Amino acid sequence: MTFDYPGYDLKFIQREPCNDTTAHEYTLVFKFFSTATKLHYIVRADYHTGDVFAIKFYCKQHRRSERKYNIITNKGDLGNILVTCAKVIPLLLKCYPLASIGFSGARTIDRQKRAEGYHNNQRYKIYKQLIPMKIGRVTFEHVAYDSISSYLLINRNNPDILQKEKELKEMFIATYTDLFEMI
């Protein structure tokens, strides 16, 4: 798949505070509209201690579902939707020039409630192809975790990339307790 799509315009909606006891401090919320699917999408950039964002997105019509990140709409326009989600990264770097970025390919759960495995799932395979092409390697060191379908972009302005990766892994594991130990 090529990702030479223009994507859509992102609109900043709000900053939501986080009141739990994890390293998640607040969330920046964006939205966009797909002219092809006629659906609205929400992009959430969860800011965490350590100057790192976890980026998530879902179709707005699924906002009340506990599985909103796992649902595939199957309406097409995947390239534009993913390129638009990636557009949040340069927007974040304008205000957070030292920020790192993490994301995980959510497992697909079908109508019979059968769940895709954690290892190298279908969303992650696409992210792993898209991100290096759209983001490049100048600003970030790319780290892929196939075993949990997660990807980390460590800002190269950090003086010790390996130490920063270790810190971020520990924080993400403590914050997202459904992630098992990264190998």
Summary of the structure (lengths in Angstrom):
residues: 183
radius of gyration: 15.7
end to end distance: 28.0
largest distance: 47.6
contacts: 520
relative contact order: 0.15
helix: 28%
strand: 30%
